[in-house]
Amino acid sequence: MADFLLELLSEEIPARMQAKARADLERLFVTQMAEAGLKASAITVYSTPRRLALIAKDLPAQTEAVNEEAKGPPEAAPDQAVGGFCRKNGVTRDQLEVRDVKGRPTFFAVINRPGRDTKEVLAEAIPTIIKAFPWPKSMRWGNASQSTESLRWVRPLSGIIAILGDDLVPCEIDGVASGFETVGHRFHHQGAVTVANASDYAAALKAAHVLVDHEERQNIVRDGAAKAASDAGLDLVEDEGLVIENAGLTEWPVPLLGGFDPAFLDVPEEVIQLTARVNQKYFICRDKNGALAPNFVCTANIDASDGGKAIVAGNEKVLAARLSDAKFFWELDQKTKLEEHAKKLSNIVFHEKLGTVADKVERVAKLAEWLASLEGTGLLRANPEQTKQAARLCKADLVTEMVGEFPELQGLMGGYYAEKEGLPVQVSNAIRDHYKPVGQGDDVPTDPVTVWVSLADKLDTLFSFFDIGLFPTGSKDPFALRRAALGIIRIILDNGIILQSDFVVEFWLGQDDPKKDLSKEDIARRSLLTLIPDFYVDRLKVQLRDDGVRHDIVDASQRWNARTDTRIDRIKFRAEALQAFVETTDGVNLLAGYKRASNILKKEGDGIAKPLSYTPEKAEKALIDALDAAQPEVTAAIAAEQFETAMTALAALRAPIDQFFEDVTVNDDDQDKREARLALLARFRDAVHQVADFSKIEG
């Protein structure tokens, strides 16, 4: 047994690519070894900005010998079939044996492959791994790059270490041959670093100021940044993504504390954070009161003799320039009111078939004002004028200098500018938060004005693209319509809003006047937008799945008055009640009884409901009485949308339907009995359907 070391040396590997590169290197190596019948006891993968490395523990010196047989085609088979069998098994025709199989002469291949030297296997595997490496972006270089057959790598590949035990694994690719040498830190070490074996690798490079273990570097960045802040009486704002990125940018990380002019703190702290994090990869700090401090922590890649003073000074100068720009944008944008900024939205195309962003804003304002004016149970009351004002200004910051520089701040900057103008707090909050919720973990707005503006914005996006026939397909959703639908669902459910989507669609289409004559185009548009409730249901399934509600339960709960329910809240509450019911013993048994009744009715057809011409059997009478008692309760509970009560009433049918199937013959020879019993089963089925469509429930 011996340990194997592979290092692939190159120019700088982007930090964002390193984690996947480590996983890909391990995956490709394991695949190549498995094909040869080799397996390491453990594999460790490292990365730095300049190298990928893999250490495989306890590889055997040789692969195991292969002794096996393979049954082939009959002796009389066409030459083409026999030749294919030979190629598959790596033998020639004269090496085949003929054996009798059930009286039929049949070819057999007897394969005896001796074990191979592991160094040979590795020598073949390394170029294969390098050529197959799936970098998100790669390049060719040098004179060879004129050919499309030349090697592609993330950056020019400059060296390969391949050592099994203490022996070199000789291989070469694109003029780069394997050896025992690599390079140390770009500034702290001159000349080559010789590595003897896998166990020597990390220590040899550490002596050359390179920490190959990315996790070790991450710990240094994380702990060192926190200590640098703490030593100055500050608290570091934790950012694990930034820890990983800084570790991926350095081979010898040294966290250092710097500062900036406190005058920049007049700029919104989100701007300062974004400037420091995105542009410079700096951590930010807070004072002990939680306020943003005029300090940052940067990560140097060298251990400077002056303690990093020159490095800090350079970084402070760069950040000051960035913050100066941000402060200029902040002050410049405030010289123009949001209302004036909003006028420029007419110059931005939202979509070629849907007009400009100004057109969208006007639709959103109209819809938001209408929603805020609605009266009814479960509707949030908001000032319609404030809602309309917020909607008309909600996209105005898109044309500001600050959002032009930092698109991530859209909405947020509009809220700040509205606040500086002295607009009502409800308006500034709505402008700031109307994009929410953006993702699954994002906060959901609860302020009434914000709720209606956010809802109107997402509804308009969804309706607009459905109206022109642009739907999400498969994994493609270029206009983020699924995300918009999930946002709509979360806003409605989290705020307890009762809203029928078809009612909203009618208003959006301008067809809310019942006396209005509809054109053919209006009818076509209305027909197209009937797809929206089903789209909501598909998104609701995704959300409820995380809450443990099965998709088939949602399917069973989505019909209301013979069409897809247009109220998201009602589908959810109904599905949750049904999920709880079918998990009980009564629910399981009632579902089984329903399935049996449905199968009989599907096969035999519904009977004829008419006065009985015979005395019903005891079990038959019990089911009739149970239905007489349960149906009014179910009907009343469903009308009141008390679904748990409806399920409880339905549970009373479980024992009677079980006994009915136990004691009663449905397909009686007497035609009157047969039709009456089928009609009774149809009545039972219809009673169950009042609560939910049990035919959609699996199992």
C-alpha positions in Angstrom: 0.0 0.0 0.0 1.2 3.5 -0.8 -0.2 7.1 -0.7 -0.6 9.0 -3.9 -0.1 12.8 -4.4 -1.4 14.7 -7.3 -0.9 18.5 -7.6 -2.0 20.5 -10.6 -0.3 23.9 -10.6 -1.6 26.8 -12.6 -2.1 30.6 -12.6 -4.8 32.1 -10.4 -8.0 29.9 -10.0 -11.0 32.2 -9.2 -12.1 31.7 -5.6 -15.7 31.1 -6.7 -14.6 28.0 -8.7 -12.5 26.3 -6.1 -15.1 24.4 -4.1 -16.6 22.8 -7.2 -13.1 22.1 -8.6 -12.2 20.1 -5.4 -15.4 18.1 -5.7 -14.8 17.5 -9.5 -11.2 16.4 -8.9 -12.2 13.8 -6.3 -15.1 12.6 -8.5 -13.0 12.2 -11.6 -10.2 10.5 -9.7 -12.5 8.0 -8.0 -14.2 7.2 -11.3 -10.8 6.5 -13.0 -9.6 4.3 -10.1 -12.9 2.4 -9.9 -12.7 1.5 -13.6 -9.3 -0.1 -12.9 -10.6 -1.8 -9.7 -8.7 0.4 -7.3 -10.0 2.2 -4.3 -8.2 4.5 -1.7 -9.0 4.2 2.0 -9.4 8.0 2.1 -9.1 10.9 -0.2 -8.3 14.5 0.7 -8.5 17.4 -1.7 -7.0 20.8 -1.3 -7.1 24.1 -3.2 -5.3 27.4 -3.2 -5.4 30.2 -5.8 -2.6 28.5 -7.7 -3.1 24.8 -7.3 -5.5 21.8 -6.9 -4.1 18.9 -4.9 -5.4 15.4 -4.1 -4.0 12.8 -1.7 -5.3 9.3 -1.9 -4.4 7.0 1.0 -3.4 3.3 0.8 -3.5 2.5 -2.9 -2.4 -1.1 -3.7 0.8 -1.5 -5.7 -1.1 -3.5 -8.4 -4.6 -4.0 -9.6 -6.1 -7.5 -9.0 -5.8 -10.1 -11.7 -9.1 -10.6 -13.6 -10.3 -14.2 -14.3 -13.8 -14.3 -15.6 -16.0 -15.8 -18.4 -18.5 -14.2 -20.6 -21.2 -16.0 -22.6 -21.5 -14.9 -26.2 -23.6 -15.5 -29.3 -24.3 -19.0 -30.8 -21.6 -20.4 -33.0 -23.8 -19.9 -36.0 -24.3 -16.2 -35.3 -23.4 -13.6 -38.0 -19.7 -12.5 -38.1 -20.8 -9.0 -37.1 -22.3 -10.2 -33.8 -19.3 -12.4 -33.0 -16.9 -9.5 -33.8 -18.8 -7.2 -31.5 -18.7 -9.7 -28.7 -14.9 -10.0 -29.1 -14.3 -6.3 -29.1 -16.4 -5.9 -26.0 -14.4 -8.4 -24.1 -10.9 -7.6 -25.5 -10.3 -11.0 -27.2 -9.9 -12.4 -30.7 -12.1 -14.9 -32.4 -9.5 -17.7 -32.2 -9.4 -17.2 -28.4 -13.1 -18.0 -28.0 -14.3 -21.4 -26.7 -17.3 -23.3 -27.9 -19.5 -24.9 -25.3 -22.8 -26.7 -25.5 -25.7 -24.7 -24.0 -29.0 -26.7 -24.1 -27.8 -28.5 -27.2 -26.7 -25.4 -28.9 -23.0 -24.6 -29.6 -22.2 -21.2 -28.0 -19.2 -19.0 -27.9 -17.6 -18.2 -24.5 -14.8 -15.7 -23.8 -12.4 -16.7 -21.1 -10.7 -13.5 -19.9 -7.5 -13.7 -17.9 -6.0 -10.3 -17.3 -2.9 -10.1 -15.0 -2.8 -7.3 -12.5 -1.4 -4.0 -13.6 1.1 -1.8 -11.9 -0.8 1.0 -10.2 1.7 3.6 -11.5 0.7 2.6 -15.0 -3.0 3.1 -14.2 -2.3 6.5 -12.6 -0.1 7.6 -15.6 -3.0 7.0 -17.9 -5.6 8.4 -15.5 -4.0 11.8 -14.9 -4.2 13.1 -18.5 -7.7 11.8 -18.7 -8.8 13.7 -15.6 -7.1 16.9 -16.8 -8.8 16.7 -20.2 -12.2 15.9 -18.7 -12.2 18.6 -16.1 -15.5 20.6 -16.2 -14.4 24.2 -15.5 -17.2 26.7 -15.8 -14.8 28.8 -17.9 -11.6 27.7 -19.4 -8.9 28.9 -21.8 -6.2 27.8 -24.3 -2.8 29.4 -24.3 0.5 29.6 -26.1 1.2 28.6 -29.7 -0.8 25.4 -29.3 -4.0 27.5 -28.7 -4.3 28.0 -32.4 -5.7 24.4 -32.5 -9.1 23.5 -31.1 -7.5 20.2 -30.0 -5.1 21.9 -27.5 -5.6 21.6 -23.8 -8.2 23.8 -22.1 -7.8 24.7 -18.4 -9.1 27.4 -16.1 -5.7 29.2 -16.4 -2.5 28.1 -18.0 -1.4 24.8 -16.5 2.3 25.0 -15.5 3.1 22.0 -13.4 2.1 18.5 -12.3 3.3 16.6 -9.2 2.4 12.9 -9.3 4.0 10.7 -6.7 3.0 7.2 -5.6 4.8 6.4 -2.3 8.2 7.8 -3.0 8.2 7.1 -6.7 7.3 9.5 -9.6 4.3 8.6 -11.7 5.6 9.7 -15.2 3.0 11.4 -17.4 2.8 14.3 -19.7 0.1 16.5 -21.1 0.4 19.4 -23.5 4.2 19.6 -22.9 3.8 19.7 -19.1 5.5 16.6 -17.5 5.1 15.4 -14.0 7.8 15.8 -11.4 8.7 16.3 -7.8 8.8 20.1 -7.9 6.2 22.8 -7.3 6.4 26.5 -6.4 6.0 28.2 -3.0 4.5 31.6 -2.2 4.8 34.1 -5.0 6.5 36.7 -2.8 7.8 34.9 0.3 9.6 32.1 -1.4 12.0 32.0 -4.4 12.8 29.0 -6.4 11.3 25.5 -6.6 9.9 23.5 -3.7 10.7 19.8 -3.9 8.1 17.4 -2.5 9.3 13.9 -1.5 5.9 12.2 -1.0 2.3 12.7 0.0 3.0 13.0 3.7 5.7 15.6 3.0 3.5 17.8 0.8 1.7 20.1 3.2 4.8 20.6 5.4 7.1 21.4 2.5 4.7 24.0 1.2 4.1 25.5 4.6 7.8 26.0 4.9 7.4 28.0 1.6 4.6 30.1 3.0 1.8 28.2 1.4 -1.1 26.8 3.4 -2.6 24.2 1.1 -5.5 23.3 3.3 -8.4 25.7 2.4 -10.1 25.0 5.7 -7.0 26.0 7.6 -6.9 29.3 5.7 -10.6 29.8 6.3 -10.1 29.4 10.0 -7.3 31.9 10.0 -9.4 34.4 8.1 -12.4 33.9 10.3 -10.6 34.0 13.6 -8.0 36.6 12.6 -10.6 39.0 11.3 -12.7 38.7 14.5 -9.5 39.2 16.6 -8.4 42.3 14.6 -11.8 43.9 15.2 -12.0 42.8 18.9 -8.5 44.2 19.6 -9.9 47.6 18.5 -13.0 47.3 20.7 -15.3 46.4 17.7 -17.5 43.5 16.6 -16.9 41.9 13.2 -20.0 41.5 11.1 -19.9 37.7 10.4 -19.9 36.8 6.7 -19.0 33.1 6.0 -19.2 33.7 2.2 -16.5 36.4 2.5 -14.4 34.1 4.7 -14.4 31.4 2.0 -13.7 34.0 -0.7 -10.8 35.5 1.1 -9.3 32.1 1.8 -9.7 31.3 -1.9 -7.8 34.5 -2.8 -4.8 33.9 -0.6 -2.2 31.3 0.2 -0.9 32.9 3.4 -3.8 35.0 4.7 -3.2 37.8 7.2 -6.3 39.7 8.4 -5.6 43.5 9.0 -7.8 46.2 10.5 -8.2 49.5 8.5 -10.4 52.5 8.8 -12.1 55.2 6.7 -13.4 58.8 7.2 -16.4 58.8 9.6 -18.0 61.4 7.3 -18.8 58.5 4.9 -21.2 57.1 7.6 -23.7 59.6 6.3 -24.2 57.3 3.4 -26.7 54.5 4.0 -24.8 51.6 5.7 -26.0 49.1 3.0 -24.1 51.1 0.5 -20.9 51.0 2.6 -21.3 47.3 3.2 -21.8 46.6 -0.5 -18.9 48.8 -1.5 -16.6 47.1 1.0 -17.8 43.5 0.4 -18.4 43.3 -3.3 -15.7 45.6 -4.6 -13.0 45.1 -2.1 -13.8 41.8 -0.3 -13.6 43.6 3.1 -15.4 42.7 6.3 -17.2 45.5 8.1 -17.3 46.2 11.8 -19.8 47.6 14.3 -19.2 49.4 17.6 -20.5 48.0 20.9 -23.8 49.8 20.4 -24.4 48.0 17.1 -23.8 51.0 14.9 -21.7 50.8 11.8 -18.1 51.6 12.6 -15.7 53.5 10.3 -13.5 50.4 10.1 -13.0 47.3 8.0 -10.8 44.2 8.0 -9.0 43.2 4.8 -7.0 40.0 4.2 -3.5 40.4 2.9 -1.6 37.6 1.2 1.8 38.4 2.7 3.3 38.7 6.2 4.7 42.2 5.8 7.7 43.3 7.8 6.0 46.6 8.9 3.1 44.7 10.4 0.9 45.5 7.3 0.8 49.2 7.7 1.6 49.9 4.0 -1.0 47.3 3.0 -3.6 48.8 5.2 -2.8 52.3 3.9 -3.2 51.2 0.3 -6.5 49.5 1.0 -7.8 52.6 2.9 -7.0 54.7 -0.1 -8.8 52.4 -2.5 -11.9 52.2 -0.2 -11.9 55.9 0.3 -12.1 56.4 -3.5 -15.0 53.9 -3.7 -16.9 55.6 -0.8 -16.3 59.0 -2.3 -18.1 57.9 -5.4 -20.9 56.4 -3.4 -21.3 59.6 -1.3 -21.3 61.7 -4.6 -24.1 59.4 -6.0 -26.0 59.6 -2.7 -26.0 63.4 -2.7 -26.5 63.8 -6.4 -29.6 61.6 -6.5 -31.3 63.6 -3.7 -31.2 66.7 -5.8 -33.9 65.3 -7.9 -37.2 64.2 -6.5 -38.4 60.7 -7.0 -41.4 61.9 -9.0 -38.9 63.4 -11.5 -36.8 60.3 -11.5 -39.9 58.3 -12.3 -40.5 60.2 -15.5 -37.3 58.7 -16.9 -38.8 55.2 -16.6 -40.5 55.8 -19.9 -37.1 55.5 -21.5 -36.6 51.9 -20.2 -38.3 49.1 -22.1 -39.9 46.5 -19.7 -40.7 44.1 -22.6 -41.1 44.8 -26.3 -44.7 43.6 -26.1 -45.5 45.1 -22.8 -44.2 48.6 -23.1 -41.9 50.6 -20.8 -41.3 50.4 -17.1 -43.4 53.5 -16.8 -46.3 51.6 -18.4 -45.8 48.8 -15.9 -45.7 51.2 -13.0 -49.0 52.8 -14.1 -50.7 49.4 -14.3 -49.3 48.5 -10.8 -50.5 51.8 -9.4 -54.0 51.3 -10.7 -54.1 47.7 -9.4 -52.6 48.6 -6.0 -55.0 51.4 -5.4 -58.0 49.1 -6.3 -56.8 46.4 -4.0 -56.3 48.9 -1.1 -59.9 50.1 -1.7 -61.5 46.6 -1.6 -63.7 45.8 1.4 -64.3 42.4 2.7 -63.3 39.8 5.3 -59.6 39.1 5.4 -58.6 42.2 3.4 -56.0 44.6 4.8 -57.1 48.2 5.0 -54.7 50.7 3.6 -54.9 54.3 2.5 -55.6 54.1 -1.3 -53.9 57.4 -2.1 -50.7 56.4 -0.2 -50.8 53.1 -1.9 -51.1 54.6 -5.4 -48.3 57.1 -4.6 -46.0 54.4 -3.4 -46.7 52.3 -6.5 -46.0 55.2 -8.8 -42.6 55.8 -7.2 -41.6 52.2 -6.4 -39.4 51.8 -9.5 -38.1 55.4 -9.6 -34.7 54.5 -8.1 -33.9 52.3 -11.1 -32.7 55.5 -12.9 -30.7 56.9 -10.0 -26.9 56.9 -10.1 -26.6 54.8 -6.9 -28.7 51.9 -8.3 -26.9 52.2 -11.6 -23.7 51.5 -9.7 -25.3 48.9 -7.3 -28.3 47.2 -8.9 -28.7 45.1 -5.7 -29.9 48.2 -3.9 -33.0 48.8 -6.0 -36.0 49.5 -3.8 -33.8 50.1 -0.8 -32.4 53.3 -2.2 -35.8 54.5 -3.3 -37.0 54.0 0.3 -34.1 56.1 1.6 -34.7 58.9 -1.0 -38.5 58.9 -0.2 -37.6 59.3 3.5 -35.2 62.1 2.8 -38.0 63.9 0.8 -40.3 63.7 3.8 -42.8 61.4 2.2 -45.1 59.4 4.6 -43.3 56.5 6.3 -45.9 54.1 4.8 -44.8 55.2 1.3 -41.1 55.0 1.9 -41.5 51.5 3.5 -43.5 50.3 0.5 -40.9 51.6 -2.0 -38.1 49.9 0.0 -39.8 46.5 0.5 -42.1 46.1 -2.5 -39.7 43.5 -4.1 -40.1 41.3 -1.0 -40.2 38.4 -0.7 -37.4 37.7 -3.1 -36.5 34.2 -2.0 -37.8 31.4 0.2 -36.0 32.8 3.3 -36.9 36.5 2.7 -39.2 38.4 5.0 -42.8 38.9 3.9 -44.2 42.4 4.0 -46.9 43.0 6.6 -47.5 46.8 6.4 -50.8 47.2 4.5 -49.5 49.8 1.9 -46.4 47.7 1.3 -48.5 44.5 1.0 -50.7 45.9 -1.7 -47.9 47.5 -3.7 -45.8 44.3 -3.5 -48.7 42.1 -4.5 -49.8 44.4 -7.3 -46.3 44.4 -8.7 -46.0 40.6 -8.7 -49.5 40.2 -10.0 -48.9 42.5 -12.9 -45.7 40.7 -13.9 -47.5 37.4 -13.8 -50.6 38.6 -15.7 -48.6 40.5 -18.3 -46.5 37.6 -19.4 -49.4 35.2 -19.4 -51.4 37.7 -21.4 -48.8 37.6 -24.2 -48.4 33.8 -24.0 -44.9 33.7 -22.4 -45.0 30.9 -19.8 -42.3 29.1 -17.9 -41.3 25.9 -19.7 -39.4 23.1 -18.0 -36.4 24.5 -16.2 -36.6 27.8 -18.1 -38.2 30.8 -16.5 -36.5 33.8 -17.9 -39.0 36.3 -16.4 -39.0 34.7 -12.9 -42.7 34.0 -13.1 -42.5 31.0 -10.7 -40.8 33.3 -8.2 -43.5 35.9 -8.6 -46.2 33.3 -8.0 -44.5 32.1 -4.9 -44.2 35.6 -3.6 -47.9 36.2 -4.2 -48.7 33.0 -2.4 -46.5 33.9 0.6 -47.9 37.4 0.9 -51.5 36.2 0.7 -51.0 33.4 3.2 -48.8 35.2 5.7 -51.2 38.1 5.8 -54.4 36.1 5.9 -55.7 37.7 2.8 -58.8 36.3 1.2 -58.7 37.2 -2.5 -60.1 35.5 -5.6 -57.6 35.5 -8.4 -60.2 35.6 -11.1 -61.8 38.7 -9.6 -58.4 40.4 -9.7 -57.8 39.2 -13.3 -61.1 40.7 -14.4 -60.1 44.1 -13.0 -56.6 43.9 -14.5 -58.1 43.2 -17.9 -60.4 46.1 -17.6 -63.4 43.8 -17.7 -64.7 44.3 -14.2 -67.8 46.0 -15.6 -70.4 43.2 -15.9 -72.4 45.3 -18.4 -69.5 45.7 -20.7 -69.6 43.9 -24.1 -66.5 41.8 -24.6 -64.7 41.6 -27.9 -63.3 38.4 -29.3 -59.9 39.6 -28.2 -61.1 40.2 -24.7 -62.6 36.7 -24.6 -59.3 35.2 -25.9 -57.3 37.1 -23.2 -59.7 36.0 -20.5 -59.4 32.4 -21.6 -55.6 32.6 -21.6 -55.6 34.0 -18.0 -57.7 31.1 -16.7 -54.4 29.2 -16.7 -53.3 31.4 -13.7 -55.2 29.5 -10.9 -53.6 26.2 -12.0 -50.2 27.9 -12.1 -50.8 29.1 -8.5 -51.7 25.6 -7.4 -48.5 24.1 -8.9 -46.4 26.7 -6.9 -48.5 26.1 -3.8 -47.6 22.4 -4.0 -43.9 23.3 -3.9 -44.5 25.4 -0.7 -46.8 23.0 1.0 -44.4 20.1 0.3 -42.0 21.7 2.7 -44.8 21.7 5.3 -45.4 17.9 4.8 -48.5 18.2 2.6 -48.4 15.8 -0.3 -49.0 17.0 -3.8 -51.9 14.6 -4.4 -53.6 16.0 -1.3 -53.4 19.5 -2.9 -54.8 18.1 -6.1 -57.7 16.7 -4.2 -58.3 20.1 -2.6 -58.1 22.4 -5.5 -61.6 22.1 -7.1 -64.4 24.5 -6.0 -67.7 24.8 -7.7 -66.5 22.5 -10.6 -63.4 24.5 -11.4 -60.0 25.3 -10.0 -60.4 27.2 -6.8 -59.2 30.8 -7.3 -58.6 31.3 -3.6 -55.1 30.2 -2.5 -55.9 30.4 1.2 -58.9 28.0 0.9 -56.9 25.4 -1.1 -54.2 25.5 1.6 -56.5 25.2 4.6 -58.5 22.5 2.9 -55.3 20.5 1.9 -53.9 20.8 5.5 -57.2 19.5 7.0 -57.3 16.7 4.4 -53.7 15.7 5.0 -54.4 15.4 8.7 -57.6 13.4 8.1 -56.1 10.8 5.7 -53.4 10.1 8.2 -56.0 8.9 10.8 -57.5 5.4 10.9 -60.9 6.8 10.0 -59.4 8.6 7.0 -57.5 5.5 5.8 -60.5 3.3 6.0 -62.9 5.9 4.5 -60.5 6.4 1.6 -60.4 2.6 1.0 -64.3 2.5 1.1 -64.4 5.4 -1.3 -62.0 3.8 -3.8 -64.0 0.6 -3.7 -67.3 2.4 -4.3 -65.7 4.5 -7.1 -64.4 1.4 -8.8 -67.8 -0.3 -8.7 -69.5 2.8 -10.0 -66.9 3.2 -12.8 -67.6 -0.3 -13.9 -71.4 -0.6 -13.4 -72.5 3.1 -13.7 -74.6 5.1 -11.3 -77.9 3.6 -10.2 -81.3 5.2 -10.2 -82.3 7.1 -7.1 -86.0 6.4 -6.5 -88.2 5.4 -3.6 -87.3 1.9 -2.4 -89.5 -0.9 -3.5 -88.0 -3.3 -0.9 -87.0 -3.3 2.7 -83.3 -2.3 2.9 -80.9 -4.6 4.7 -79.6 -3.5 8.1 -76.2 -2.4 6.7 -77.8 -0.7 3.8 -80.2 1.2 6.2 -77.3 2.2 8.4 -75.5 3.8 5.5 -78.6 5.7 4.5 -79.1 7.0 8.0 -75.5 7.9 8.3 -75.6 9.9 5.0 -78.9 11.6 6.1 -77.2 12.7 9.3 -73.7 13.6 7.9 -74.6 15.4 4.6 -76.3 18.4 6.2 -73.3 18.8 8.6 -70.8 18.4 5.8 -72.7 20.9 3.6 -72.9 23.5 6.4 -69.2 23.1 7.3 -68.0 23.4 3.7 -70.2 26.5 3.2 -68.6 28.0 6.3 -65.1 26.8 5.1 -64.7 24.8 8.4 -62.9 21.9 6.7 -61.8 20.1 9.9 -65.5 20.0 11.0 -66.4 18.7 7.6 -63.8 15.9 7.9 -65.1 15.0 11.3 -68.6 14.7 10.0 -67.4 12.7 7.1 -65.6 10.3 9.5 -69.1 9.1 10.7 -69.5 7.3 7.3 -66.4 5.2 7.8 -68.1 2.4 9.9 -71.3 2.3 7.8 -69.5 2.0 4.5 -67.2 -0.7 5.8 -70.3 -2.7 7.1 -72.1 -2.1 3.8 -69.4 -3.8 1.8 -69.2 -6.6 4.4 -72.9 -7.4 4.4 -74.5 -6.2 1.2 -74.4 -7.6 -2.4 -74.4 -4.5 -4.7 -74.9 -6.4 -7.9 -78.0 -8.2 -6.7 -80.1 -10.2 -9.2 -83.0 -8.0 -8.4 -82.8 -5.0 -10.7 -84.4 -2.6 -8.3 -82.0 -3.5 -5.5 -79.1 -3.3 -7.8 -80.0 0.2 -9.0 -80.9 1.5 -5.5 -77.6 0.2 -4.1 -75.6 1.8 -6.9 -77.4 5.0 -6.4 -76.6 4.8 -2.6 -72.9 4.3 -3.5 -73.1 7.3 -5.8 -74.7 9.3 -3.0 -71.8 8.3 -0.7 -69.2 9.2 -3.3 -70.8 12.6 -3.9 -70.9 13.3 -0.1 -67.2 12.6 0.0 -66.6 14.8 -3.0 -68.2 17.7 -1.2 -65.2 17.7 1.1 -62.5 16.9 -1.5 -61.9 14.9 -4.7 -60.7 11.7 -3.1 -60.1 10.2 -6.6 -56.9 12.3 -6.7 -55.5 10.8 -3.5 -52.9 8.2 -4.1 -53.0 4.8 -2.2 
